[in-house]
Amino acid sequence: MSGNVLHDIPTEGSVAFLNELAVTYWLVYIGARPNRPMDLTEPWLRSTGFPQGDIYLGKTQAKRMQIVSSLKPLYDFVAGIGDGW
């Protein structure tokens, strides 16, 4: 994570791709940031053009997997996309 989350650059093609998916699916973002910058993560997603979705943060892979497990009863997950899984 950069010193200022708001200056992070999205992975090439990710904004367009997720906007295409958002036409059919509700998105759930599970990020590899600690919980502390949640107040920056959502504005960053909006300012870079990512579509609306629920946001969960877990700094470690183990924490992100716990998040996924806890969310399974709430969402019908179809796919996962990311570089830190």
C-alpha positions in Angstrom: 0.0 0.0 0.0 1.3 3.4 -0.9 1.8 6.1 1.7 -1.5 7.7 0.5 -4.2 5.2 -0.5 -5.9 7.9 -2.6 -2.9 7.9 -5.0 -3.0 4.2 -5.7 -3.5 3.3 -9.3 -6.1 0.6 -10.3 -4.8 -2.5 -12.1 -5.2 -1.9 -15.8 -8.6 -3.0 -17.1 -10.0 -3.7 -13.6 -12.4 -0.7 -13.5 -14.0 -1.5 -16.9 -14.2 -5.2 -16.1 -15.8 -4.8 -12.7 -18.3 -2.3 -14.2 -19.3 -5.0 -16.8 -19.8 -7.5 -14.0 -21.8 -5.0 -11.9 -24.5 -5.0 -14.6 -25.3 -8.6 -13.6 -23.8 -9.2 -10.2 -23.6 -7.4 -6.8 -19.9 -6.9 -6.1 -18.2 -7.6 -2.8 -14.7 -6.1 -2.4 -12.3 -7.9 -0.1 -9.2 -5.9 0.1 -5.7 -6.6 1.4 -5.5 -3.4 3.5 -5.8 -3.2 7.2 -9.2 -2.0 8.5 -7.9 1.4 9.5 -8.0 3.0 6.0 -11.6 2.0 5.4 -12.6 5.7 5.3 -10.1 6.1 2.4 -10.8 2.8 0.6 -14.4 3.6 -0.3 -13.7 7.1 -1.6 -10.8 5.7 -3.6 -13.0 3.1 -5.2 -15.6 5.7 -6.2 -13.0 8.3 -7.4 -11.3 5.7 -9.7 -14.7 4.6 -11.2 -15.2 1.2 -9.5 -18.9 0.3 -9.2 -20.7 0.1 -5.9 -20.3 -3.0 -3.7 -19.8 -4.0 -0.1 -16.3 -3.6 1.2 -14.4 -5.8 3.6 -10.7 -5.4 4.5 -8.2 -8.0 5.9 -4.5 -7.4 5.9 -3.5 -11.0 5.8 -4.6 -13.8 3.5 -5.8 -15.7 6.5 -8.0 -12.8 7.6 -9.4 -12.5 4.0 -10.3 -16.2 4.0 -12.0 -15.8 7.4 -14.0 -12.9 5.8 -15.0 -15.1 2.9 -16.1 -17.9 5.2 -18.2 -15.6 7.3 -19.9 -14.1 4.2 -20.8 -17.3 2.5 -24.2 -17.5 4.1 -24.9 -13.9 3.0 -23.7 -14.0 -0.6 -23.9 -16.5 -3.5 -20.3 -16.1 -4.5 -19.7 -16.8 -8.2 -16.1 -15.9 -8.7 -13.1 -14.3 -7.0 -10.6 -12.0 -8.7 -7.4 -10.7 -7.1 -3.7 -10.8 -6.9 -3.2 -11.5 -3.2 -5.1 -14.8 -2.7 
